[in-house]
Amino acid sequence: MSRRVVLGGAAAGVAGVAGSWLVPPGASWAGEKFSDTRIDAVASRWDRRLIELRRDLHRHPEPAGEERRTADVVARWLRAAGLTVTTGVGGHGVVGVLTGARPGRTVAYRADMDAVLPNGQLGGGPDTAHVCGHDLHTTIGVGVAVVLARLRERLAGRVMFVFQPAEEALAGAAAMLADGVFDRVRPAEIHALHCGPWPVGKIMVMPGKGMPGLDRGSVSLTGPDALARAERLADGINALGTVARPLTPADSERFVADLETPHGPLERFVVTSADASESAGGAEVRVSSRCWPLNRYAEVREAVSRLARSVGAASVAFPDAPFPGLATPERDARRLQQYLRRMVGPDRTGTLYASIPFNGEDFGLFLGRMPGTYSFLGVRTPGAGIMTSYPHVGTFDPDERAIGLGVRAMAGWLAERAGGH
């Protein structure tokens, strides 16, 4: 908790990091019915309680598919704020709907709730833990709902809050969709934030970029030397990769810089992982890959098949289509960026020019149904090393001031979009 700072209010906490979040002189929107000054005034009364909520969630991490307590806490907060709440959607998913007093559009906001199992942590401990920031994501979603509920009389349209389980397993979004999450309330668009290793409160948009999805397959080999040939094949498949996972703080700093470089080294990539093992009657190589652009999976499958033939493989199988990638619609990302620059300043927003090679995200399934945005919220404490803000690393220790900043930014953005602006 050493780097986490409790807010005493907007002036002492949020503004102390990123400057004033109030509307610039003379600026207004939504016909003077809604303004960031009002959002900031309401949010400042909840900053401390939201940090307490995050700490409570952090102390009770629940893995994918087991988010019972988290879902119960979220549902209680939403009901107390006056939202219409549905639980048990796609497992432990929670949906809250806030209806404004004025006519407008319906927009949605998604927050994921699950924690990371030990095998998904880099240098982590033996227990499930919130080292990906989903406890912050959930808290920010609750905070936006509470703030907008307090301003319901000025709110146009409806805001649908989707608290999703099982993101780490890439299963929760599909389960919620199969359970008809959007059957009765049909949002025109959906938005989400994810923690990232940028200065606390800075929001990075991803026009046309996102996450690469995931492809999985296997190769079977038979014969007395099957394992040796399988190991050679695994080495060959791993050599197809064009980018290595950053392992040191210096590597991570360069990686983040590459994400912010137009036409940089991450504009196109292939990430492969192949492992050989003995099997009944021979050996097997399990294969996974992530690619950008998203149409490169056929190319990688053909390369794997070619290498497999070269070592006399018995069979190559890719039983399913690649898990869909996440590509943020460029037009929507630019709109969000324009909003942020106008309302919070150009120094508090940035652009990612490349997709992130090593992660999957099932939010892409929601974006396959409707437009929206997926952005990164900086959680790096000033002066702290990058590994304190890098998701899935055991040293992940985000600056909690990001919660209040994320609440203010997303409350204003959702109110604007619901109002039809």
Buried (B, 14 or more C-beta within 10 A) or exposed (E): EEBBBBBEBBEEBBBBBBEBBBBEEEEEBBEEBBBBBBBBBBBBEBBBBBBEBBBBBBEBBBBBBBBEBBBEBBBEBBEEBBBBBBBEBBBBBBBBBBBBEBEBBBBBBBBBBBBBBEEBBBEBEEEBBBBBBBBBBBBBBBBBBBBBBBBBEBBBBBBBBBBBBBBBBBBBBBBBBEBEBBEEBEBBBBBBBBBBBBBBBBBBBBBBBBBBBBBBBBBBBBEEBBBBBBBBBBEBBBEBBBBEEBEEBEEBBEBBEBBBEEEEBBBEBBBBBBBBEEBEEBBBBBBBBBBBBBEBBEEBBEBBBEBBEEBEBBEBEBEEEBBBBBBBBEEBBBBBBEBBEEBBBEEBBBBBBBBBBBBBBBBBBBBEBBBBBBBBBBBBBEEBBBBBBBBBBBBBBBBBBBBBBBBBBBBBBBBBBBBEB
